[in-house]
Each structure stands twice: as C-alpha cells, then as structure tokens.
Amino acid sequence: MEKTKTGLENAATTFTILMLLASLNSCANPCIYLIFSGQLPKKLVALLCRDSSDPKDSMHEEVQWSIICT
C-alpha cells in the first residue's frame, strides 16, 4: 500500500525547496555579477599574481585594485 503525502507535508517540502533556492540565489549573485561586469580578468590576475610575502603589500594592492575598479 502506497502512502500519499498530506497537504501539510507537500507545503513543507515546497517551502524547504524554495528556501534552498533563495539561499542558492544569494550565493550565486556575487559570482554572476563578477562574470558579467567585465572585471573577471582583472580580479583573477590580481588574485593569482599577488605576492603574499608581506601582508601590508597585499593589502595595499587590494586598495589599489579597488580604486582602479570603481
């Protein structure tokens, strides 16, 4: 005998799926913005070419990139 879901169980499942989609949307928005803003190559080069030997220098580079990119 197959059990059928009640209306309350269906509503709970729907709510859970919608909450997961909302969270996924919030996580994906920064990535989508970065890809479509045209700054992805600049940010990628800055991230990969950073010399992390001196934390002060890397912070200075981040400030410079934020000034250039705005």
VOBARO-387884 format. One record per atom (N, C-alpha, C): residue in three letters; x, y, z. Coordinates in steps of 0.05 Angstrom, whole numbers, plus 32768, in hexadecimal, padded with zeros to 4 digits. Atoms other than C-alpha are relative to their C-alpha. Example, Ala and Ser with C-alpha at 12.3 -4.5 7.8 and 13.67 -1.06 7.14 Angstrom:
ALA80127FE88000
ALA80F67FA6809C
ALA801280188000
SER7FF07FE87FFF
SER81117FEB808F
SER7FF18016800E
END
This chain:
MET80117FE98000
MET800080008000
MET801280198000
GLU7FF07FE88003
GLU801D80437FEB
GLU7FF580178011
LYS80087FEA7FEF
LYS801C807D801B
LYS8000801A7FEF
THR80017FE6800E
THR800680C07FFF
THR800780168014
LYS7FF97FE97FEF
LYS802081028019
LYS7FE780118005
THR80167FEE7FF9
THR7FF08130803D
THR8007801B7FF5
GLY7FFC7FE58009
GLY7FE78178802A
GLY8015800E8010
LEU7FED7FF37FEE
LEU8011818D8066
LEU801D7FF77FF9
GLU7FE5800A8007
GLU804C81608051
GLU8008800C7FE5
ASN7FFA7FF4801A
ASN8048817B8009
ASN8008801D8004
ALA7FF97FE47FFC
ALA804981C38023
ALA801B8002800D
ALA7FE67FFF7FF3
ALA808581B48050
ALA80167FFA7FEC
THR7FEC80078014
THR80AB81948016
THR800380187FED
THR7FFE7FE98012
THR809A81CF7FE8
THR800F8017800E
PHE7FF37FEA7FF1
PHE80B08201801E
PHE801E7FFB8002
THR7FE380077FFE
THR80F281DC8028
THR800E80047FE6
ILE7FF37FFD801A
ILE810181DB7FDE
ILE8003801E7FF9
LEU7FFE7FE48005
LEU80F182257FD7
LEU8015800E8011
MET7FEC7FF57FEF
MET811D82378012
MET801C7FF97FF6
LEU7FE68008800B
LEU8157820F7FF4
LEU800680107FE6
LEU7FFC7FF08018
LEU814D82337FB1
LEU8007801D8006
ALA7FFA7FE47FF8
ALA814D82777FD3
ALA801D8002800A
SER7FE580007FF6
SER818E82667FF7
SER80147FFD7FE9
LEU7FEF80048017
LEU81AD824D7FB6
LEU8002801A7FEF
ASN80017FE7800E
ASN8198828E7F94
ASN80138014800D
SER7FEF7FED7FF1
SER81BA82B77FCA
SER801E7FFA7FFD
CYS7FE480088003
CYS81FA828F7FC3
CYS800A80047FE4
ALA7FF77FFF801C
ALA81FB82917F78
ALA8001801D7FF5
ASN80007FE4800A
ASN81ED82DC7F6F
ASN801B800D7FFE
PRO7FE67FF38003
PRO823482F47F7E
PRO80107FF47FE9
CYS7FF1800D8016
CYS825182C17F4D
CYS7FF580097FE5
ILE800D7FF78019
ILE821F82D47F17
ILE8008801D7FFA
TYR7FF97FE48004
TYR822D831E7F21
TYR801D80027FF7
LEU7FE37FFF8008
LEU827983137F1D
LEU80047FF77FE3
ILE7FFC800A801B
ILE827382EB7EDD
ILE7FF680147FEB
PHE800C7FEE8013
PHE8245831D7EBA
PHE800A801D8002
SER7FF77FE57FFD
SER8267835C7ED4
SER801880077FEE
GLY7FE97FFC8011
GLY82A383527EA7
GLY801A80038010
GLN7FE87FFD7FF0
GLN82D483567EE2
GLN800C7FE68008
LEU7FF5801A7FF8
LEU82E0830C7EE8
LEU801D7FFC7FF9
PRO7FE380048006
PRO8323830C7EC3
PRO801280108013
LYS7FF07FEF7FEE
LYS833D83467EEE
LYS80027FF4801B
LYS8001800B7FE5
LYS832783267F2F
LYS800F7FE68001
LEU7FF2801A8001
LEU834282E27F1A
LEU801E80048000
VAL7FE47FFA8001
VAL838682FE7F08
VAL800A800B801B
ALA7FF87FF47FE6
ALA838883267F49
ALA80027FEA8015
LEU800080157FEC
LEU837782E87F71
LEU80187FEC7FFC
LEU7FEC80148006
LEU83A882B97F4E
LEU801D800C8001
CYS7FE57FF48001
CYS83E382EA7F47
CYS8008800E8019
ARG7FFA7FF37FE7
ARG83E283037F8E
ARG80177FF3800E
ASP7FEA800A7FF0
ASP842282FD7FB5
ASP7FF98002801D
SER800A80007FE5
SER840D82E87FFA
SER801680008015
SER7FEA80017FED
SER845182EF801B
SER7FFD80158016
ASP80047FEB7FEC
ASP843E8330803E
ASP7FE280078000
PRO801D7FFA7FFF
PRO83F583388055
PRO7FFA801D7FFB
LYS80067FE48005
LYS83FB83848053
LYS7FFF80067FE2
ASP7FFF7FFC801D
ASP840D83828009
ASP7FE67FF67FF3
SER8018800B800C
SER83D283557FF8
SER7FE880118006
MET80167FEF7FF9
MET83A38383801E
MET800180197FEF
HIS7FFD7FE88011
HIS83BF83BF7FF7
HIS7FF77FFA7FE4
GLU80098008801B
GLU83B4839A7FB5
GLU7FE27FFF7FFF
GLU801D80028001
GLU836C838C7FC8
GLU7FF4801B8000
VAL800A7FE58000
VAL836183D57FD6
VAL8003800D7FE5
GLN7FFC7FF5801A
GLN838083E87F94
GLN7FEC7FF47FEC
TRP8013800C8013
TRP835483B67F6E
TRP7FE4800A8005
SER801B7FF67FFB
SER831683CE7F91
SER7FFD801D7FF6
ILE80017FE5800B
ILE832784167F7D
ILE7FFE7FFF7FE1
ILE80008002801D
ILE833584017F35
ILE7FE57FF57FF5
CYS8018800D8009
CYS82F783D67F2F
CYS7FE680108005
THR80197FF27FFB
THR82C584097F49
THR7FFD80187FEF
END
